[in-house]
Amino acid sequence: MATIRDVAKKANVHSSTVSRVFSGNLSISEATRERVFAAAKELGFWPNAIARSLSTQRTNTIGIVIPHIFEGFFNDSFFPQLMRGMLEASYKKGFRLIVGGCENYEDEIDQIKQIMASSQADGIIVMSSRLDVDTVGELQNHNTPFVLIGHPPSGENQGIAWVDADNQKATQEAVQYLIDLGHKKIAFVGGDPENLTSQEREKSFNTTLDLAGIPRDPNLVHHGFFDESGGFNSVARMLKLGENSPTAFYAANDLMAVGIIRALKKNNIRVPEDISVIGTNNAPISEYAQPAISTVDVPYAKMAGKAVEMLIEKIEQGEMSQTNFTLECSLVLRDSTAEFQN
């Protein structure tokens, strides 16, 4: 079995340098770090993680708890994109991820407490943006390093670190595009009404209608909880409105957009000739659906990667150079939208 001395000899450094590399010492040059890691890999050496954590008071592990309360959470591209961004960023920094699950949003706090109490992670990435669950407050009380994916409600929990997309601007651009195509009866199919992002998108939807002089119709608002069936059910409900039924749908994720299109086809309604549909997230399914779905591309992987980089900076240096980031979204136009035909 290879030892630190074997690695040091092969990398042409002192044994203490090898120890400092594996303890995360920032004074070691990147070239030396790479040489040590390459030697260790070739020799099959890796230091005992428990011993290392005892000496450095760090685990080089980041925790995240997944509030898996519905199947759509895993069916949508949101979660895979987040995991890809976190894994790429943590791997580059020599950190690992520990992933926990819970049955509901309230249980998320308990699961995070368990991870931190058992010293399994140096910090936490928080994904929940439910307004009725104060995960952020609990973490602040326990002095735990964390970064939020999504920003806290305005005026609350100020001073915390977060990364988010410009959801309001993205929604405005999507809805305005439908308006520019001549649509005035536009339906909004949101996610969880207690989710901050859903509320922001619905607010932006209403504001965009107001600016265009289009009256709001509460009958054209439905919450599908980010699930394909939620989009399907919104169509069944709104087609009953007769002449007041929508000529276009804006869905808060692509799964619901798929459900909308499936329901429209079932009722022999053509997309986009009769009704236009725009989704959100730019999931792979949106490109391969029939018709291919126009959507809002939200940079979830980039958001997650930035959150991990910020958290590691906090863990290693005790502070962050910048605590808030807002990333731009973009509208991806495909075949599910067209000009409204009177």
Secondary structure as GFF3:
##gff-version 3
##sequence-region A 1 342
A	DSSP	alpha_helix	4	11	.	.	.	ID=ss1
A	DSSP	alpha_helix	15	22	.	.	.	ID=ss2
A	DSSP	alpha_helix	30	43	.	.	.	ID=ss3
A	DSSP	alpha_helix	49	56	.	.	.	ID=ss4
A	DSSP	beta_strand	61	67	.	.	.	ID=ss5
A	DSSP	alpha_helix	72	75	.	.	.	ID=ss6
A	DSSP	alpha_helix	78	92	.	.	.	ID=ss7
A	DSSP	beta_strand	96	102	.	.	.	ID=ss8
A	DSSP	alpha_helix	105	117	.	.	.	ID=ss9
A	DSSP	beta_strand	123	126	.	.	.	ID=ss10
A	DSSP	alpha_helix	135	141	.	.	.	ID=ss11
A	DSSP	beta_strand	146	149	.	.	.	ID=ss12
A	DSSP	beta_strand	162	165	.	.	.	ID=ss13
A	DSSP	alpha_helix	167	180	.	.	.	ID=ss14
A	DSSP	beta_strand	186	190	.	.	.	ID=ss15
A	DSSP	alpha_helix	196	211	.	.	.	ID=ss16
A	DSSP	three_ten_helix	218	220	.	.	.	ID=ss17
A	DSSP	beta_strand	221	223	.	.	.	ID=ss18
A	DSSP	alpha_helix	228	238	.	.	.	ID=ss19
A	DSSP	three_ten_helix	239	244	.	.	.	ID=ss20
A	DSSP	beta_strand	248	251	.	.	.	ID=ss21
A	DSSP	alpha_helix	254	266	.	.	.	ID=ss22
A	DSSP	beta_strand	276	280	.	.	.	ID=ss23
A	DSSP	alpha_helix	284	288	.	.	.	ID=ss24
A	DSSP	beta_strand	294	297	.	.	.	ID=ss25
A	DSSP	alpha_helix	300	317	.	.	.	ID=ss26
A	DSSP	beta_strand	324	327	.	.	.	ID=ss27
A	DSSP	beta_strand	330	332	.	.	.	ID=ss28
###
